[in-house]
Amino acid sequence: MRQKKSNLKYRIEINWSSEDESYVVVVPELPGCMTHGATPEEAIKNAKEAIEGYVESLKTRKLPVPEPLAEKKFSGNIPLRIDPVLHRDLATRAAIEGTSLNKLIEKRLKRAV
């Protein structure tokens, strides 16, 4: 018997909703996929079912099923075009700090995220 792939590899966000008086779960990687539960545990259980239903619906309609971002491989390279003045300012800041432009940008992005 083939084991079913776990659908909880998709990111889930759980927030308390005073308006609904329940925990609301959103699956950002699957637009429109959301559910709720009276407890966080119930919300997670319902999220598993919602994800399963969402994925089955995509398959039934022969639509692509998004790969969970947790399983996606990233190269670490980002082609990026920026304003030439910003490029100059960043290169200047990197030189002042004694680092490479890439390291400076990476450090700033880590702080922003």
N, C-alpha and C positions, 0 to 999 in steps of 0.2 A: 504494500500500500504506500503510495506516494504521500509524503507529509506536505501539508499546505504551508506555503511561505508566510511568515508572520507579517501582518499588516501594520504592526506597531512600530515599524521602522520609519514611518512617516512622523514628522514632528506634530505634536499636539500641544495646544495651549488651553489651559484650564483657568477660568476666572469665575469668581462668584458674581452672580447677578442679583442685586437686591430687587430689581423689577420683577424678575422671574422667580425669585426665591429658590434658585438652584445653581448648580455649577454648570457653566456653559463651556463646551469644548469646541474649539475650532481647529481644523486641519488645514493650515495655510498652504500646503503643497497641493491640496485638492480643492480648488475654488468651489465654495458653496457647501462643502462637507462640514456639517456641524451637528451637535447633539447636546444633550444635557443630562444631569442626574442629580439626585438629592444629596449624594455624598461624592467626594472626589473619586472614590473607588467605583461607584456606580457610573459616574461620568466616563471613567476610563473604559469600563466594560462596554458601555454604550458606544464609545468612540470606536472600539474594535469592530463592533457590528456595523456602524455607519461607514467605516472605511471599507469593510468587506463588501457592503452593498454598493458603495460608490464604484469600487474597482470592478465588480461584477457588471454593473450598469455600463461602464465604459467598454468592457469586453463584449457584452451583448450587442452594443451599437457599433462594434468594430472600430472603436476610437483608441488612440494610444493611451496606455497606462503610464503616468509619469513615474520615473524611477525615483525612489526616495533619495533626497539629498544626502542622507547619511551613507548611502551606498555609492553615490556618484564619485568618480575619481576626478580630482582637480589638479591641473598642471602647475598652478602657482604663477602662471603667466597671464597678465591682463593687458591686451592691447588697449592703449589709452591715448586719447588725443585731448590736450588741454590748451588753454590760452597760452601763447608764447610768453607773455609777461609773467604769468603764474609759473611757467616752467623755469624762467630765469630766476624768479624769487626763490623757488624751491631749491634750485641748484646752488644759489648763493647761500641759503640757510644751511644746506648740507655741507658745503665747504667750510663755513664758519664752525659747524659742529664737528668737523673732521670725520664725516661719514659719507657713504655713497648716497646718491639720490634715491635709489631703490630702498635702502635701509631707512632713510628719513621718512619716505612716504609710507612704508610698512608700519613704522613706529606710530605715525600720526593716525593711520587707519585703525590700528589696534586700540588706540585711545578712544576713537570715535565710536567703535562698535562696543 
